[in-house]
Amino acid sequence: MGSGRWSTDVYTAAADYRAASGKSAFAYSDSGARRVHEELDPDGVFMRESRDSTEHPFSTPIAVLFDVTGSMGNVPRVLQTKLPQLLGLLTRKNYAIDPQIMFGAIGDATCDRAPLQVGQFESDNRMDDDLAKIVLEGGGGGQKHESYELALYFMARHTVLDSMINRGRRGYLFIIGDEMPYPKVKPREVKAVIGDDLREPISIEQILHELKRKYDVYYILPTAAGWGGDKEVLERWRELLGQNVLELDDLDAVCETIALTVGLGEDAIDLDAGMSDLADVGSAFGGSVGRALAPLQRTAVVRDAPFEITAGPGGNQRL
């Protein structure tokens, strides 16, 4: 997937139509739906794909999965309103070549009716369509845990990235939440939600080790969320992801934070240049983004060096 190109004009026309007709950007959820939309249902999905093509020969996969339980339910609404800023920074500021963005939602497999929702990697306005199909359930288990580990399992075993296959370049995975993962991926939940048969549980550390072969993984914790700033939550995620745990003091800055993180990872900018870019596009969230990304600036973002690609008789060659 990932064909086509993003059009802000198309996005604006759709937003204007919804405003004039009184329709919601999340009509599926706001209509009362409580089941996963069939196009976002992970059950039986073989692979979600970020593919190179003639149109997008150097795809950059970017997955954004967010907790939609409790106080986190407003995250997709913020993302939807700020998609033009995200795509604008990624493309017009050349932070990433041929970005392909996937959106998904995370709940709690112990009690929610929609514990995992996963879109497709898209380059055009279909990413907005995927957001519109997400169920904003607002439930959760109430135990300071949600089923993040189930989402990590899906991303590790049910996505394929041409950036990795063809160029040895990992994608980017952003988890936006305010709670901890459960300690293990449970076979019963994997079977019920995704359809896979596991012989035994997988520890969160083990599935993350597998996942990091494909993705640089970041956890964004909005400090205004229910467990924002919680010491136990922060310590657990820092045990798992180190400096890639980003505390964000303004949820409205989430798209800018994602874009600049990718820009840093692609070595397209340093943090000072990113701050200048935010000012250039009129963003009021430079302070929040700078504070969130300070850990990455202090430790430096480490990425595999990209392969130089040349076309030869046998196709793309690594030099």
C-alpha positions as CSV (number, residue, x, y, z in Angstrom):
1,M,0.0,0.0,0.0
2,G,1.0,3.6,0.0
3,S,0.0,4.9,-3.4
4,G,-1.1,8.4,-4.2
5,R,-0.2,11.7,-2.7
6,W,-1.5,13.8,0.2
7,S,-3.6,16.8,-0.8
8,T,-4.3,19.5,1.7
9,D,-7.0,20.9,-0.6
10,V,-8.8,17.5,-0.5
11,Y,-8.5,17.5,3.3
12,T,-9.8,21.0,3.6
13,A,-12.7,20.4,1.2
14,A,-13.7,17.3,3.3
15,A,-13.5,19.3,6.6
16,D,-15.5,22.2,5.1
17,Y,-18.2,19.7,3.9
18,R,-18.4,18.1,7.4
19,A,-18.7,21.5,9.0
20,A,-21.5,22.6,6.7
21,S,-23.4,19.4,7.0
22,G,-22.9,19.0,10.8
23,K,-21.1,15.6,10.3
24,S,-18.3,14.4,12.6
25,A,-14.7,13.6,11.4
26,F,-15.3,10.4,13.5
27,A,-18.7,9.6,12.2
28,Y,-18.3,5.8,12.7
29,S,-17.5,6.1,16.4
30,D,-19.8,9.0,17.1
31,S,-22.7,7.1,15.5
32,G,-22.5,4.7,18.4
33,A,-20.3,2.0,16.8
34,R,-18.5,-0.2,19.3
35,R,-17.1,-2.9,17.1
36,V,-13.8,-2.6,15.2
37,H,-14.5,-1.3,11.6
38,E,-13.9,-4.2,9.2
39,E,-11.1,-2.3,7.4
40,L,-9.2,-1.8,10.7
41,D,-9.8,-5.3,12.1
42,P,-6.5,-7.1,12.7
43,D,-8.2,-10.5,12.9
44,G,-6.9,-12.6,10.0
45,V,-4.7,-9.9,8.6
46,F,-1.7,-11.4,6.9
47,M,0.4,-8.2,6.5
48,R,0.1,-4.5,6.5
49,E,2.6,-3.3,3.9
50,S,4.7,-0.2,3.3
51,R,5.9,-0.8,-0.2
52,D,8.2,1.0,-2.6
53,S,6.8,1.9,-6.0
54,T,7.5,3.9,-9.1
55,E,5.6,6.7,-7.5
56,H,7.3,6.3,-4.1
57,P,10.6,4.6,-4.7
58,F,12.1,5.3,-1.2
59,S,9.2,4.7,1.2
60,T,9.6,5.8,4.8
61,P,7.1,3.9,7.1
62,I,5.7,5.8,10.0
63,A,3.2,4.1,12.3
64,V,1.3,6.0,15.0
65,L,-0.7,3.9,17.4
66,F,-2.6,5.6,20.3
67,D,-4.4,4.5,23.4
68,V,-8.1,5.4,23.1
69,T,-9.1,4.4,26.6
70,G,-10.1,6.9,29.3
71,S,-8.4,10.3,29.1
72,M,-6.5,9.3,26.0
73,G,-9.6,9.2,23.8
74,N,-9.1,12.7,22.5
75,V,-5.7,11.9,20.8
76,P,-7.1,10.8,17.4
77,R,-9.2,14.0,17.2
78,V,-6.1,16.1,17.7
79,L,-4.2,14.1,15.1
80,Q,-7.0,14.4,12.6
81,T,-7.1,18.2,12.9
82,K,-3.3,18.5,12.6
83,L,-2.7,16.1,9.7
84,P,-1.7,18.9,7.3
85,Q,0.9,20.1,9.7
86,L,2.4,16.6,10.1
87,L,2.5,16.0,6.3
88,G,3.7,19.5,5.6
89,L,6.7,19.2,7.9
90,L,7.6,15.7,6.6
91,T,7.4,16.6,3.0
92,R,7.9,20.3,2.4
93,K,10.7,20.4,4.9
94,N,12.2,17.2,3.5
95,Y,12.3,15.4,6.8
96,A,11.4,12.1,5.2
97,I,11.4,10.7,1.6
98,D,8.1,9.2,0.5
99,P,6.5,9.0,4.0
100,Q,3.8,6.4,4.4
101,I,1.7,6.7,7.5
102,M,-0.3,4.1,9.4
103,F,-2.8,5.0,12.2
104,G,-4.1,2.5,14.8
105,A,-5.7,2.4,18.2
106,I,-5.0,0.4,21.4
107,G,-7.4,-0.6,24.1
108,D,-7.5,-3.4,26.7
109,A,-7.9,-7.0,25.5
110,T,-9.1,-8.0,29.0
111,C,-12.3,-6.0,28.8
112,D,-12.7,-3.8,25.6
113,R,-14.7,-4.6,22.5
114,A,-12.1,-2.9,20.3
115,P,-8.7,-3.8,21.9
116,L,-6.7,-3.3,18.7
117,Q,-7.5,-1.3,15.5
118,V,-4.9,-1.1,12.7
119,G,-5.1,0.9,9.5
120,Q,-2.9,0.6,6.4
121,F,0.3,2.5,5.4
122,E,-0.9,5.4,3.2
123,S,0.7,8.2,1.3
124,D,-2.5,10.1,0.5
125,N,-5.8,11.2,2.1
126,R,-6.8,7.6,2.9
127,M,-4.9,8.0,6.1
128,D,-7.6,10.5,7.1
129,D,-10.2,8.0,6.2
130,D,-8.6,5.4,8.5
131,L,-8.7,7.8,11.4
132,A,-12.4,8.4,10.7
133,K,-13.1,4.7,11.1
134,I,-11.5,4.3,14.6
135,V,-13.8,3.5,17.5
136,L,-13.1,5.9,20.4
137,E,-14.1,3.4,23.0
138,G,-13.0,5.2,26.1
139,G,-12.9,2.0,28.3
140,G,-9.8,0.4,29.6
141,G,-9.0,-1.9,32.5
142,G,-8.4,0.7,35.2
143,Q,-5.2,-1.1,36.4
144,K,-2.6,1.3,35.0
145,H,-2.1,-1.2,32.1
146,E,-3.4,-1.5,28.6
147,S,-2.7,-4.0,25.8
148,Y,0.3,-2.2,24.2
149,E,2.1,-5.5,24.0
150,L,-0.6,-6.9,21.7
151,A,-0.1,-3.9,19.3
152,L,3.7,-4.5,19.5
153,Y,3.2,-8.1,18.6
154,F,1.1,-7.2,15.5
155,M,3.6,-4.6,14.3
156,A,6.5,-7.1,14.8
157,R,4.8,-10.0,13.0
158,H,2.2,-8.6,10.7
159,T,3.9,-5.7,8.9
160,V,6.4,-5.7,6.0
161,L,8.6,-2.8,5.2
162,D,10.4,-2.3,1.8
163,S,12.6,0.3,3.5
164,M,14.0,-2.5,5.6
165,I,14.1,-5.2,2.9
166,N,15.5,-3.0,0.1
167,R,17.7,-0.5,2.1
168,G,18.2,-1.8,5.6
169,R,16.3,1.2,7.0
170,R,13.9,0.7,9.9
171,G,10.6,2.4,10.1
172,Y,9.3,4.6,12.9
173,L,6.7,3.4,15.4
174,F,5.1,5.9,17.8
175,I,3.0,4.7,20.7
176,I,0.9,7.5,22.4
177,G,-0.4,6.5,25.8
178,D,-0.3,7.0,29.6
179,E,-0.2,3.5,31.0
180,M,2.1,0.4,31.1
181,P,2.0,-2.7,28.9
182,Y,1.1,-6.0,30.4
183,P,4.2,-8.1,31.1
184,K,3.5,-10.7,28.4
185,V,1.8,-11.3,25.0
186,K,-0.9,-13.9,25.9
187,P,-1.8,-16.6,23.4
188,R,-5.5,-16.5,24.3
189,E,-5.7,-12.7,23.5
190,V,-3.6,-13.1,20.3
191,K,-6.0,-15.8,19.1
192,A,-9.1,-13.8,19.9
193,V,-7.9,-10.4,18.5
194,I,-5.5,-11.3,15.7
195,G,-6.2,-15.0,14.9
196,D,-2.6,-16.3,15.4
197,D,-1.9,-19.5,17.3
198,L,0.9,-19.1,19.8
199,R,2.3,-22.0,21.7
200,E,3.4,-20.0,24.7
201,P,3.4,-16.4,26.0
202,I,6.0,-13.9,24.8
203,S,7.5,-11.5,27.3
204,I,7.3,-7.8,26.5
205,E,11.1,-7.6,26.4
206,Q,11.2,-10.4,23.9
207,I,8.6,-9.0,21.5
208,L,10.2,-5.6,21.7
209,H,13.6,-7.1,20.8
210,E,11.9,-8.6,17.7
211,L,10.1,-5.4,16.9
212,K,13.2,-3.3,17.0
213,R,14.6,-5.1,14.1
214,K,12.0,-3.3,12.0
215,Y,11.2,-0.1,13.8
216,D,12.7,2.6,16.0
217,V,10.1,2.6,18.7
218,Y,9.0,5.7,20.7
219,Y,6.6,6.1,23.5
220,I,4.9,9.6,23.8
221,L,3.3,10.3,27.2
222,P,1.1,13.5,27.4
223,T,1.6,14.9,30.9
224,A,-2.0,16.1,31.0
225,A,-3.3,12.5,30.6
226,G,-4.7,10.5,33.5
227,W,-1.3,8.9,34.3
228,G,0.8,11.7,32.8
229,G,4.0,12.1,34.8
230,D,3.4,8.9,36.8
231,K,6.8,7.7,38.0
232,E,6.0,4.0,37.7
233,V,4.7,4.4,34.1
234,L,7.8,6.4,33.1
235,E,10.2,4.1,34.7
236,R,8.7,1.0,33.1
237,W,8.8,2.5,29.6
238,R,12.3,3.8,30.1
239,E,13.4,0.3,31.1
240,L,12.0,-0.9,27.8
241,L,12.9,2.0,25.5
242,G,15.5,4.2,27.2
243,Q,15.7,7.8,25.9
244,N,12.9,7.1,23.4
245,V,10.3,7.9,26.0
246,L,9.1,11.4,25.3
247,E,7.0,13.5,27.8
248,L,4.8,15.9,26.0
249,D,3.3,18.8,28.0
250,D,0.8,19.8,25.3
251,L,-1.1,17.2,23.4
252,D,-1.7,19.7,20.6
253,A,2.0,19.4,19.8
254,V,1.9,15.7,19.0
255,C,2.1,16.0,15.2
256,E,5.0,18.4,15.4
257,T,6.7,16.1,17.9
258,I,6.3,13.1,15.6
259,A,7.5,15.0,12.5
260,L,10.7,16.4,14.2
261,T,11.5,13.0,15.7
262,V,11.5,11.5,12.2
263,G,13.5,14.5,11.0
264,L,16.1,13.8,13.6
265,G,16.1,10.1,12.9
266,E,16.6,10.7,9.2
267,D,19.4,13.1,10.0
268,A,17.5,15.8,8.1
269,I,17.7,18.3,10.9
270,D,19.1,19.0,14.3
271,L,16.8,20.2,17.1
272,D,17.7,23.9,16.6
273,A,16.8,23.6,12.9
274,G,13.6,21.9,13.8
275,M,12.6,24.7,16.1
276,S,13.3,27.2,13.3
277,D,11.1,25.1,11.0
278,L,8.2,25.2,13.5
279,A,8.5,29.0,13.7
280,D,8.6,29.1,9.9
281,V,5.3,27.2,9.6
282,G,3.6,29.3,12.3
283,S,3.5,26.5,15.0
284,A,3.0,27.8,18.5
285,F,4.3,24.6,20.0
286,G,8.1,24.9,19.7
287,G,8.6,25.0,23.5
288,S,6.6,21.8,24.1
289,V,8.3,20.0,21.2
290,G,11.8,21.1,22.3
291,R,11.2,19.9,25.9
292,A,9.8,16.6,24.7
293,L,12.8,16.0,22.3
294,A,15.5,17.1,24.7
295,P,16.4,13.5,25.7
296,L,17.0,12.6,22.0
297,Q,19.2,15.7,21.5
298,R,21.3,14.9,24.6
299,T,21.9,11.3,23.6
300,A,21.8,11.7,19.8
301,V,19.4,9.7,17.6
302,V,21.1,6.5,16.5
303,R,20.0,5.1,13.2
304,D,21.6,2.6,10.8
305,A,23.5,4.4,8.1
306,P,21.4,4.3,4.9
307,F,22.5,2.2,2.0
308,E,23.3,4.0,-1.2
309,I,21.1,2.6,-3.9
310,T,21.9,2.2,-7.6
311,A,20.1,0.5,-10.3
312,G,21.9,-2.3,-12.0
313,P,21.2,-5.3,-14.3
314,G,20.0,-7.2,-11.2
315,G,17.8,-4.4,-9.8
316,N,18.7,-2.3,-6.8
317,Q,22.2,-2.9,-5.4
318,R,23.7,-2.0,-2.0
319,L,27.0,-0.2,-2.2
